[in-house]
Amino acid sequence: MKIILKKQLEQLHHNYKHNLSLDPEGTDTGIKPVVKLFGGSSCTWLLTELNPDSNIAFGLCDLGQGSPELGYVSLDELESVKFPPFGLPIERDMSWEASKTITEYAEESRSLGYIKS
């Protein structure tokens, strides 16, 4: 099941290409997240970019253990996850729109211990 809309995929790919143009160290953390995904009782992902070749995304990841962090995640793996006990998939928050940069979300979530979106 595809969990990201075509328009969102295009923006995620655009952000990835933008970051490739930066220095070798760089990810532009001033970019707003493009999509919010959630699943289980407390897992949340705010994604800013996606490598179209590897399907690896970058964003703020919160697995519900009190320590959200910026990092990389496989979109293929997210699409295959089924949460017990009913086998529910990860979903896209259809009404969510970013109000802050990924850095601002990360700083806030580190102090709270979860992503407040």
Buried (B, 14 or more C-beta within 10 A) or exposed (E): EEBBEEEBBBBBBBBBEBBEEEEEEEBBBEBBBBBBBBBEEEBBBBBBBBBEEEBBBBBBBBBBEEEBEBEEBEBEEBBEBEEEEEEEBBEBEEEBEBEBBBBBBBEBBBEEEBBEB
